[in-house]
Amino acid sequence: MGFSNHTVVGVLSDSHGQCARVRVAIELLRARGASLFLHLGDVGDGVLDELAGFDCHLVFGNCDDPRSLDQYARDIGLHVHHPGGIVDIDGKRVGFTHGHLVEELERLFVSRVDYILHGHTHERSDAMVDGIRVINPGALHRARPLTVALFTPATGCIESIVVT
């Protein structure tokens, strides 16, 4: 079997300042081939530094203060798309937001992206909604188990990874 050139995305959400867990999650995702990262909000204090140096796109959540985090995130090379964004990955349009702003979710649905990724609920999910695949990777805080996701947009493959 040959190797694919498809981009593998590490998807994290709801880390709520749990820097050590984020560090472990990134190591697990990188070991499985992730070269791009999406953080879906409720980042928390200190976590931006854990994401620095990686190709990382992020939004902020209802527990984050974008006024204090936005400029710092940009200064350390992170791609901020608050309150939501769309990135093209291997010909697929991936929309993402934290999930607490109904109008932002509606904007992504209207944009007819291939995928919508969100956090906020601290529960893993993967469902088709109005012809769009909607994915929540779970959370790195206040969730059992603690999870992130390995996602390959080109193939639609998603794998939940437990972070211990």
Secondary structure, 3 states (H helix, E strand, C coil): CCCCCCCCEEEECCCCCCHHHHHHHHHHHHHCCCCEEEECCCCCCCHHHHHCCCCEEECCCCCCCHHHHHHHHHHCCCEECCCEEEEEECCEEEEEECCCCHHHHHHHHHCCCCEEECCCCCCCEEEEECCEEEEECCCCCCCCCCEEEEEECCCCEEEEEECC
